Amino acid sequence: MAASLSLTAELAAGLVTGVDLWKNMQNTIFSLLSIVNLFTLARRIEGRIGSEHLVPSKDVET
């Protein structure tokens, strides 16, 4: 009986540890996705700002 209680306690502790690891992994994945989204947004903004400078203005005589 004591062995089964010990096994149950170990399984419960392992389950809690597994849940903690899963939550940490999810947080890591979401953080990486957020960083990728920020870089993508920055590139889009840079592309829009940069393209304005590459196109000559119609007011400027060549």
PEGI-V570567 format. One record per residue. N is the residue number from 1. RES is the residue in one letter. SS is DSSP state (2 for helix, 1 for strand, 0 for the rest). PSI is psi in whole degrees, 0 to 359 (none if undefined). NEAR is the number of other ideal C-beta (glycine too) atoms within 10 Angstrom. Layout:
# PEGI-V570567
<<N & RES & SS & PSI & NEAR> <N & RES & SS & PSI & NEAR>>
This chain:
# PEGI-V570567
<<1 & M & 0 & 318 & 5> <2 & A & 2 & 326 & 6> <3 & A & 2 & 320 & 7> <4 & S & 2 & 326 & 8> <5 & L & 2 & 320 & 9> <6 & S & 2 & 318 & 10> <7 & L & 2 & 318 & 10> <8 & T & 2 & 318 & 10> <9 & A & 2 & 320 & 10> <10 & E & 2 & 320 & 10> <11 & L & 2 & 319 & 10> <12 & A & 2 & 318 & 10> <13 & A & 2 & 320 & 10> <14 & G & 2 & 322 & 10> <15 & L & 2 & 316 & 10> <16 & V & 2 & 317 & 10> <17 & T & 2 & 319 & 10> <18 & G & 2 & 319 & 10> <19 & V & 2 & 318 & 10> <20 & D & 2 & 317 & 10> <21 & L & 2 & 319 & 10> <22 & W & 2 & 317 & 10> <23 & K & 2 & 319 & 10> <24 & N & 2 & 319 & 10> <25 & M & 2 & 318 & 10> <26 & Q & 2 & 316 & 10> <27 & N & 2 & 320 & 10> <28 & T & 2 & 315 & 10> <29 & I & 2 & 315 & 10> <30 & F & 2 & 323 & 10> <31 & S & 2 & 316 & 10> <32 & L & 2 & 319 & 10> <33 & L & 2 & 322 & 10> <34 & S & 2 & 318 & 10> <35 & I & 2 & 317 & 10> <36 & V & 2 & 318 & 10> <37 & N & 2 & 321 & 10> <38 & L & 2 & 317 & 10> <39 & F & 2 & 321 & 10> <40 & T & 2 & 316 & 10> <41 & L & 2 & 317 & 10> <42 & A & 2 & 320 & 10> <43 & R & 2 & 322 & 11> <44 & R & 2 & 315 & 10> <45 & I & 2 & 316 & 10> <46 & E & 2 & 321 & 10> <47 & G & 2 & 319 & 10> <48 & R & 2 & 317 & 9> <49 & I & 2 & 317 & 9> <50 & G & 2 & 323 & 10> <51 & S & 2 & 331 & 9> <52 & E & 2 & 326 & 9> <53 & H & 2 & 337 & 8> <54 & L & 2 & 331 & 6> <55 & V & 0 & 123 & 7> <56 & P & 0 & 145 & 8> <57 & S & 0 & 147 & 7> <58 & K & 0 & 342 & 6> <59 & D & 0 & 339 & 5> <60 & V & 0 & 129 & 6> <61 & E & 0 & 140 & 4> <62 & T & 0 & none & 3>>
